[in-house]
C-alpha cells in the first residue's frame, strides 16, 4: 500500500521557515509588533530565518531563485536608506522641537534630518528585506506557499475570534492590557491591535489566504472534514472584518469579496446544492449571532458626526502633508522622520501648539513615503509593488487561458489590492504585523511558477 503523500515542504525548508512561521503567529498577538521589544523579537526571527536560508544555499550549492528586478530594486532601497543614515543633514532636539543643521553633510546626497529616527526604521527594514529574500526564493515551491497561506489563515482566524468576543462582551481594553479608559475606552482597539484600522487591514490580508486554502482543500479529494474546517476559518475571519468598527476596513472587505466572487465565479459554488443551502443557513445564523452585539457600535462609527470627525482630521493632515512635499524633494527628509517634521508645517493661524495636532503617521502611506523617502525612494517602492502586481496578474491570466487550477496567486493579488487601497486612507504599511503578510503575498506574486500545474477538471 502506497504511503501517504506529505503536503509539507522538505525538512530543510521547514527549518529555514520556522522563524517566519513563528513571526506570523507572534506579531498580531504582540500589539502588531509595534513596541520596541516586540519589534526586536520580530527582527530577530527574520534574521534567524535569513541565516538558515544562507546555510541552505551553501549546502545546496545554488543561487537564489529571484527575479533580476528584485536584485536591483531591493538593494537600491537598502542602499538609499543607508546613505540617509551615513549622511545626516540635521539633528533633532526634542526639548525645543527644532532641527540643527550639520554643515559637514554632503548636500547633493540623500541625508536624514534625524539619524536616530532613521536608524530605528532601517534596522527593521533590513530585517524585513532579509525575510523577504527568504520568501522570494521559498515561494517558488508550491508546498511552501500553501504552508505560509495556512499559517496566515490561522493567524487571522485567531485574531478575528478574539476581536469578535471582545466586541460581543463589551470589553474595555485590548488583549494583554489592563482596562484604562484614558487610552482604550474609545473602543478603537481590536484583539491585540491598538488601532482597529490596522486590525481590519490584517484581517483583509488573512481571509484571502483562508479562501485559497479552502478552495484547494475542497478540490483535493481528501474528504469534507478539512474543507469544513477551512470554511469555518474563512467565515470567522470575514466576520471579524465586519465586526471590526473600521469603516475603511469594512468597505474594502466588501470590495475584496466582490473581486473574489468575480475571479472564482465558476468554481466557488461547485458542489451539492442541498449541502450548500444547509451550510449557507447555518453560516448566516452564526453571522447574526456574532455580529448582532456589535451593531450598536457600528452605528456609532457610521454616524454623521463620526464620519465628519474622521474625514475632517484626515483632510487637515493631508493638506499639511501637501505643503511638506515641495521641501522633501528628490530624497525626502529621511525614513522615520515624518512624526518629527509634521508639526513644523502646521498652520500657525490655527492656534495649535507644536504638538497639539501630533500624528505619528500620515494616515496616507503614499504621502508619507514621498515625504520620508522622496521621489527617488518612492519610485523604487512603486516599482517593486507595481511590477509584482503585473507579474501576478500575468500568471493569473496565463492560468485562466490554460484552463489550469490557480488559487494562490489570485488570492495574493486580491489581498494586495485591498491593502494598497487601504493605504490611501490609513497606514497599514507602517505596521510590522501587516508588513509580514505583505511580504508573503509579494513573494508569491514575484515567484516563478511551478513547472507542474494541475489541470482544471472538466
C-alpha positions in Angstrom: 0.0 0.0 0.0 1.4 3.3 -1.0 2.4 5.7 1.8 0.5 8.9 2.4 1.9 11.8 0.4 3.0 14.7 2.7 1.8 18.2 1.9 4.6 19.8 4.0 7.7 21.2 2.4 11.0 19.4 2.8 12.5 19.3 6.3 15.3 21.7 5.4 12.8 24.3 4.2 10.7 23.8 7.4 13.8 24.6 9.5 14.5 27.7 7.4 10.9 28.9 7.6 10.1 28.1 11.2 11.2 31.5 12.5 9.0 33.3 9.9 6.1 30.9 10.7 6.6 31.8 14.4 6.6 35.5 13.4 3.3 35.1 11.6 1.6 34.0 14.8 3.5 36.2 17.1 3.3 39.6 15.5 -0.6 40.1 15.5 -0.8 38.9 19.1 2.0 41.3 20.3 0.3 44.6 19.6 1.2 44.3 15.9 4.9 44.2 16.9 4.7 48.0 17.3 6.6 48.3 20.6 10.3 48.4 20.8 10.6 45.0 22.5 8.2 43.1 20.2 9.7 44.7 17.1 13.2 43.5 18.2 11.9 39.9 18.6 10.3 40.1 15.2 13.5 41.3 13.6 15.5 38.5 15.3 13.1 36.0 13.8 13.6 37.4 10.4 17.4 37.4 10.9 17.3 33.7 12.1 15.4 32.7 9.0 17.8 34.5 6.8 20.9 32.9 8.3 19.2 29.5 7.9 18.5 30.3 4.3 22.1 31.3 3.6 23.2 28.0 5.1 20.7 26.2 2.9 22.1 27.9 -0.2 25.6 26.9 0.7 24.6 23.2 1.3 22.6 23.1 -2.0 25.3 25.0 -3.9 22.9 27.2 -5.8 22.0 30.8 -6.2 18.5 32.1 -5.1 15.6 31.8 -7.5 15.0 35.6 -7.6 13.9 37.9 -10.4 16.7 40.2 -11.7 14.4 43.1 -10.9 14.5 42.2 -7.2 18.3 42.1 -7.3 18.2 45.7 -8.4 15.2 47.3 -6.6 15.6 45.8 -3.1 19.3 46.5 -2.7 18.7 50.0 -4.1 16.2 50.7 -1.4 18.5 49.4 1.3 21.4 51.5 0.0 19.3 54.6 -0.3 18.3 54.3 3.3 21.9 53.7 4.4 23.1 56.8 2.6 20.4 58.8 4.5 21.9 57.4 7.8 25.6 57.9 6.9 25.0 61.5 5.7 22.7 63.2 8.2 21.8 66.8 7.3 20.4 67.8 10.7 20.0 66.7 14.3 16.6 66.8 16.1 16.3 68.3 19.6 13.0 67.2 21.1 13.2 69.6 24.0 13.0 72.6 21.7 11.3 70.7 18.8 13.9 72.0 16.4 16.5 70.8 14.0 20.1 71.9 14.0 21.8 71.7 10.5 25.0 69.7 10.1 27.4 71.7 7.9 29.6 68.7 7.1 26.8 66.9 5.3 27.1 66.4 1.6 24.3 68.4 0.2 23.9 66.6 -3.1 23.5 63.2 -1.5 20.4 61.9 0.4 20.6 62.7 4.1 18.2 62.2 7.0 17.1 65.1 9.2 17.5 62.8 12.3 19.8 59.9 12.4 18.3 58.3 15.4 14.8 58.1 13.9 16.1 56.8 10.6 18.3 54.2 12.4 15.2 52.7 14.1 13.4 52.3 10.8 16.4 51.0 8.9 17.1 48.2 11.4 13.7 46.8 10.9 13.8 47.5 7.1 17.0 45.4 6.8 15.4 42.6 8.8 12.2 42.7 6.7 14.2 42.7 3.5 16.2 39.7 4.8 13.0 37.8 5.4 11.6 38.9 2.0 14.6 37.4 0.2 14.0 34.1 2.0 10.3 34.2 1.0 11.1 35.2 -2.6 13.2 32.1 -3.0 11.0 29.8 -0.9 7.7 30.7 -2.6 8.8 29.2 -5.9 7.9 25.9 -4.2 4.2 25.1 -4.1 4.3 23.3 -0.7 5.9 26.3 0.9 3.3 28.7 -0.5 0.5 26.6 0.9 2.2 26.2 4.3 2.5 30.0 4.5 -1.1 30.5 3.4 -2.3 28.1 6.1 -0.3 30.0 8.7 -1.7 33.4 7.6 -5.2 32.0 7.6 -5.0 30.5 11.1 -3.3 33.7 12.4 -6.2 35.8 11.0 -8.8 33.4 12.4 -7.3 33.7 15.9 -7.2 37.5 15.7 -10.8 37.6 14.4 -12.1 35.2 17.1 -10.5 37.3 19.9 -11.8 40.5 18.4 -15.4 39.2 18.0 -15.5 38.0 21.6 -14.2 41.4 22.7 -16.9 43.3 20.8 -19.6 40.8 21.9 -18.7 41.1 25.6 -18.2 44.9 25.6 -14.6 44.5 26.8 -13.0 47.9 27.7 -9.4 47.0 26.9 -7.3 45.3 24.3 -5.6 42.0 24.7 -2.9 41.7 27.3 -3.7 45.2 28.6 -5.4 46.2 31.8 -8.5 48.4 31.4 -7.6 52.1 31.0 -10.4 54.4 30.0 -7.9 57.2 29.1 -6.3 55.0 26.4 -8.6 52.3 25.3 -12.1 53.3 26.4 -12.9 54.6 23.0 -13.3 51.1 21.6 -10.9 51.6 18.7 -8.8 48.6 19.6 -9.4 45.1 18.2 -7.8 41.9 19.6 -4.2 42.9 20.3 -4.1 45.8 17.8 -4.3 49.3 19.3 -6.0 50.7 16.3 -8.9 49.0 14.7 -7.9 50.1 11.2 -4.7 48.1 11.4 -6.6 45.1 12.7 -9.1 45.4 9.7 -6.2 45.6 7.3 -4.6 42.5 8.8 -7.9 40.6 8.6 -8.3 41.7 5.0 -4.9 40.2 4.3 -5.8 37.0 6.1 -9.1 35.9 4.7 -7.8 35.7 1.0 -5.3 33.1 2.3 -8.1 31.2 4.0 -10.2 31.3 0.8 -7.3 29.9 -1.2 -6.7 27.1 1.2 -10.5 26.3 1.4 -10.7 26.1 -2.4 -7.7 23.9 -2.6 -8.8 21.5 0.1 -12.3 21.3 -1.4 -10.8 20.2 -4.7 -8.2 17.9 -3.3 -10.5 14.9 -2.9 -9.3 14.2 0.6 -12.7 14.4 2.2 -15.0 17.0 3.5 -13.7 17.4 7.1 -10.7 19.5 6.1 -12.7 21.7 3.8 -15.3 22.2 6.5 -12.6 23.3 8.9 -11.2 25.8 6.4 -14.7 27.0 5.7 -15.1 27.9 9.4 -11.7 29.7 9.4 -12.7 31.7 6.3 -16.2 32.7 7.6 -14.9 33.7 11.1 -12.1 35.8 9.6 -14.5 37.6 7.2 -16.9 38.1 10.1 -14.1 39.7 12.0 -13.8 42.3 9.3 -17.5 43.2 9.7 -17.5 43.2 13.5 -14.5 45.5 13.5 -15.6 49.1 13.5 -13.2 50.4 10.9 -15.2 52.0 8.1 -12.5 51.7 5.5 -11.7 48.1 6.5 -15.4 47.1 6.1 -15.8 48.8 2.7 -12.5 47.3 1.4 -13.5 43.9 2.7 -16.7 44.1 0.6 -14.7 45.1 -2.4 -12.3 42.2 -1.8 -15.2 39.7 -1.6 -16.7 41.0 -4.8 -13.3 40.6 -6.5 -13.1 37.0 -5.2 -16.6 36.2 -6.4 -15.8 37.6 -9.8 -12.5 35.7 -10.1 -13.8 32.3 -8.8 -17.4 32.6 -10.0 -17.0 29.3 -12.0 -15.6 27.3 -9.1 -16.5 28.7 -5.8 -20.1 27.4 -5.8 -19.3 23.9 -7.1 -20.9 21.1 -5.0 -24.2 19.7 -3.8 -26.9 22.4 -3.8 -28.5 20.9 -0.7 -25.3 20.9 1.2 -24.6 24.5 0.1 -28.1 25.5 1.2 -27.8 23.9 4.6 -24.3 25.3 5.1 -25.5 28.8 4.0 -28.3 28.8 6.5 -26.0 27.7 9.3 -23.4 30.3 8.5 -26.0 33.0 8.2 -27.2 32.1 11.7 -23.6 32.1 13.0 -23.0 35.5 11.4 -26.1 37.0 13.0 -25.2 35.7 16.5 -21.7 37.1 16.3 -22.4 40.4 14.6 -25.6 41.5 16.5 -23.7 42.6 19.7 -21.5 44.9 17.6 -24.3 46.6 15.6 -24.8 49.5 18.0 -21.1 50.3 18.0 -21.1 50.0 14.2 -24.0 52.5 14.1 -22.0 54.9 16.2 -19.0 54.6 13.9 -21.1 55.2 10.8 -22.9 58.2 12.2 -22.6 61.6 10.5 -20.7 63.0 13.5 -18.1 60.2 13.5 -17.7 60.4 9.7 -17.2 64.2 9.8 -14.6 63.9 12.6 -12.6 61.2 10.9 -12.7 62.9 7.5 -12.0 66.3 8.9 -8.9 65.2 10.7 -7.5 63.4 7.7 -8.2 66.2 5.3 -6.3 68.6 7.6 -3.4 66.2 7.9 -3.3 65.7 4.1 -3.2 69.4 3.4 -0.2 69.8 5.8 1.5 66.8 4.0 1.0 68.5 0.6 2.8 71.6 2.0 5.6 69.3 3.0 6.1 67.7 -0.4 8.0 70.6 -2.2 10.6 70.7 0.6 11.0 66.9 0.7 12.3 66.9 -2.9 14.0 64.0 -4.6 15.5 62.4 -1.5 12.9 63.2 1.3 13.5 64.1 4.9 14.7 60.6 5.8 13.0 57.3 6.8 11.2 57.6 10.1 11.2 61.4 10.3 7.6 62.2 9.4 6.4 62.5 13.0 9.2 65.0 13.7 8.8 67.1 10.6 5.0 67.2 10.5 4.3 69.5 13.5 6.6 72.2 12.0 4.3 72.6 9.0 1.1 73.2 10.9 -0.8 76.4 10.0 0.2 79.0 12.7 -3.2 80.7 12.2 -4.9 77.6 13.5 -3.8 78.5 17.0 -2.5 74.9 17.8 0.6 74.2 19.7 3.6 72.5 18.2 2.3 69.0 19.3 -1.4 69.7 19.7 -2.1 68.1 16.4 0.5 65.3 16.5 0.2 62.4 14.2 2.8 59.6 14.3 1.7 58.6 10.8 0.1 60.5 7.9 -2.9 58.1 7.6 -1.9 58.0 3.9 1.1 55.8 3.2 1.8 57.2 -0.2 2.2 60.8 1.0 4.3 59.6 4.0 6.6 57.6 1.6 7.1 60.7 -0.6 7.9 62.9 2.5 10.3 60.4 4.1 11.9 58.8 1.0 11.5 61.5 -1.6 10.6 61.0 -5.2 13.6 58.6 -5.8 12.8 56.3 -3.0 9.0 56.4 -3.7 9.6 55.4 -7.3 11.7 52.4 -6.1 8.9 51.2 -3.8 6.3 51.9 -6.5 8.3 49.8 -9.0 8.6 46.9 -6.5 4.8 46.7 -5.9 3.7 47.6 -9.5 6.0 45.0 -11.2 4.9 42.4 -8.6 1.3 43.1 -9.3 1.9 42.9 -13.0 3.7 39.6 -12.8 0.9 38.2 -10.6 -1.8 39.4 -13.0 0.1 37.9 -15.9 0.3 34.5 -14.1 -3.4 34.6 -13.3 -4.2 35.5 -17.0 -2.0 32.6 -18.2 -3.7 30.1 -15.9 -7.1 31.2 -17.0 -6.2 30.8 -20.7 -4.6 27.4 -20.0 -7.7 26.3 -18.0 -5.5 25.4 -15.0 -6.2 25.4 -11.3 -4.9 28.6 -9.8 -5.7 29.9 -6.3 -2.7 31.2 -4.5 -1.6 34.0 -6.9 -5.2 35.2 -7.4 -5.8 35.5 -3.7 -2.4 37.1 -3.2 -3.4 39.6 -5.9 -6.8 40.3 -4.2 -5.1 40.8 -0.8 -2.6 43.2 -2.2 -5.2 45.3 -4.0 -7.1 45.6 -0.7 -4.1 46.7 1.4 -2.9 49.1 -1.4 -6.3 50.7 -1.4 -6.4 50.9 2.4 -3.1 52.7 2.3 -4.8 55.7 0.7 -6.7 56.4 3.9 -4.6 54.8 6.6 -1.1 53.5 7.4 -1.1 49.7 7.1 2.4 49.6 5.6 3.9 51.2 8.7 2.7 48.2 11.0 5.2 45.3 11.2 2.4 42.7 11.7 0.9 43.8 8.4 4.3 44.1 6.6 4.7 40.3 7.2 1.7 39.1 5.2 2.5 41.7 2.6 6.0 40.2 2.2 4.4 36.7 1.8 2.0 37.9 -0.9 4.6 39.9 -2.7 6.9 36.9 -2.7 4.0 34.8 -4.2 3.4 37.4 -6.9 7.1 37.7 -7.8 7.9 33.9 -7.6 8.3 31.8 -10.7 5.5 29.4 -11.4 6.0 25.7 -10.7 6.7 23.6 -13.7 3.9 21.2 -12.8 0.4 22.6 -12.9 -2.8 20.8 -12.1 -5.4 20.7 -14.9 -8.8 22.1 -14.2 -11.5 19.3 -14.0 -13.8 19.1 -17.0 
